[in-house]
Amino acid sequence: MIRVAIIGYGNLGRGVERGIKQNKDMALVGIFTRRAPETVQTEGGQAFTMEELKSKKKDIDVCILCGGSATDLPMQTPEWTHLFNTVDSFDTHAKIPEHFAKVNQVAKENQTTSIISTGWDPGLFSLNRLYAQSILPDGQTNTFWGKGVSQGHSDALRRIEGVIDAVQYTIPNNEIIEKLKAGESLQMTTRDKHFRECYVVLEEERDSEKIREEIVSMPNYFADYDTKVHFISQDELDQNHKAMPHGGTVLHTGTTHESTKQVIEYKLQLESNPEFTASVLVAYARACVRLAKEKQFGAYTVLDIAPKYLSDRTDEELRAELL
């Protein structure tokens, strides 16, 4: 059995707990939280304090880190990779090289294995961009997200001082998608492809215009997009914006012999973004443990992992069933 620890227990951590139950070769050791364990309502897993994690080193094969990319994972992944094999979902695209370098150094120095930036984007979409560009090198790749709730962007909103709660929707430009499918070659900016819509609950007497400006100018999250900000009550947010659908499309349009048009499209349509992301994390936790057993220490991304490492089936079964 692969013995898994969950670090952090929000929507993603809860999804990981559910995902582990669906994998017969995995067992949950515990859920490690900054909250008082007795206040954490799990779905059967035992909750512990973060301080107790170190004492359970011999009982854990891999830690799945379920914190946010804005402030948690840049600190937590290197910290816990000192002691454990780790998997995270760090999704600030512009900072992935920096995050990778930091975790890679720690992992190599301590002979542990870490797979960073797993999920669906970065993650599965990254793989599909690689496949498409390799197969149709004479072409153009575009990625569209939504309509759906972005956990990373919502978390970034909630980190702003004065914000009680917030949800952010990423909305694709469907007109652009259809033009690309029809074979049009378009020159687009980031702003052309999506816009962002934020629903924010503020503390009383906060300056909403100041916070609006802080949101729309936030680098790596909102500055490059047309962004609408709505300030609403907690009741309205709870009633209308607590579901977490998401999805997206990787669209690669290219040509082969004599400008023959070819289109590769990979699409996800998700009722629960955190539960799906958690399922990806769980599969890569299996890969992480296998790499560690082979003494392949250091940091990795989804681009480095052979697909068979994700599966609980044997090589013979995979060849017979999937090829």
Buried (B, 14 or more C-beta within 10 A) or exposed (E): EBBBBBBBBBBBBBBBBBBBBEBEEBBBBBBBBEEEBEEBEBEEBEBBEBEEBEEBEEEBBBBBBBBBBBEBBBEBBBBBBEBBBBBBBBBBBEBBEEBBEBBBBBBBEEEBBBBBBBBBBBBBBBBBBEBBBEEBEEBBBBBBBBBBBBBBBBBBBBBBEBBBBBBBBBBBBEEBBEBBEEEEEEEEEEEBBBBBBBBBBBEEEBEEEEBBEBBBEBEBBBEBBEBBBEBBEEEEBEEEBEEBBBBBBBBBBBBEEEEEEBBBBBEBEBEBBBBBBBBBBBBBBBBBBBBBEEEEBBBBBBEEBEEBBBBEEEEEEEEEEEE
